[in-house]
């Protein structure tokens, strides 16, 4: 988790274009909405598809096309203004320029067309002053946002599902926030909802790969589900952390596939 130094946003359009700076509580975002420097953007990989390893040999024994036709849930995690809009508390990680959002839009659209997916849009707030906390939580959460003097309105903006995904939300979709450290399976009604829908397969997309995505993949397996991670919809804090996370998840917890592979598997 990285948090930018205090760096406004275009409140009318909510675009990624930097707007003239205003100060303090006049802006909608927690931090000043400045675009990343050009050299930083140029150094970011436009996608992490090439870092996705081949399927582990044991997954190759499965018919993923058939599995993805079972009752399923598409779960997007943490894909908020915080990560994708200038002024977001996590914007400095560069996810807006690493291809994960476009891939998620494509994957979600394919899942929607397939007709057998329930949709869960899961938020993750790094502003956790009002969360119950252990001593470990207290010091770690403070390290994330303790230096940011944000209003409740700015925090709400930071936590909001990014516009490109908001456009995909339909009646009947579920929206809620993780309350645990790294999984939606604790402290929410996700398990009960999945059980009522007879869901077997959970497809995971979002931020961060080596945190909430891996945590939810592990929890899904432990609770008897079949998790599949769409790797290029996800990102770690730093691109160089992703290959090891992909390899670990793919070997032990869930198949990791690309958006292209996911879309292809859903086609008749």
C-alpha positions, 0 to 999 in steps of 0.5 A: 500500500502506497499513499501519495503525498498531499498533491484537486480534481475536476469535479464536473468531469471526474477525468484523469486530467489534472485541474488547477490546484485548489487548497484544503477542503475545497477539493473533492479528492483527499489529495491534490489531483496532479497527474503522474510525471511523464517519465513515471508513466513512461516507466509503467508497463501498459499491462502485466499479461506477459507476467501471467505464468502458464497454468499449473499442470494440475489445472490443465486437467480441468475443463475451465470452459465447463467450469465457467458455465456453472453458477458463478460470481464476478467479484471486482475488488478495490477498483475505486477513485483511490487507485484510478483518479488523480487525487486518489490516496493510492493514485501514485501506484500508477494503476490508471496507466497499467491497463487493469481497468480496461481489462476489467471492463472487458472481462465484466462485459463478457461475464455479463453476456454469459448470463450465469454470473452474479456481480459483486462490486467490493470496495476497500477503504484505506481510511479506517479510523472508524473501523474496529482495530487491533494494535497491529491494525491501529499502527498500520492503518495510521501509516496509510492515511494518518498524514492525510487530513481528509474530510468525510466527503473526500473519503467518500469520493476516494472510496467510490467505484471508478466511473468506468465500472460504475457504468456497468453496475445493474439492478441486482448487483451487490455493492459492499465494502470489505471490513477485514484486512484482506478478504470479503469472506469475513465481516460481510454477508458474502458467504450467505449470498453466494450460498443462496445463489448456489454459486460454485465459481468465483472470478476475481478482478481488482486491486491489489493482486498480492493482498485482497485478490490473493486473500480472497482466492485463498478464502474462496478455496478454503470455503469450497469455491472454485476461484479463478483470477483474471491476472491482467485485471489485477495489480500489485503496489509495484509491477515488479511484485506481480510475477511472484504473486501470480506464480504463488497463486497459480501454483497453490490457490487458483488458476490465473488466466488473462482477460483474453483467455477468460473471454475466449472460454466464455464464448460458445 
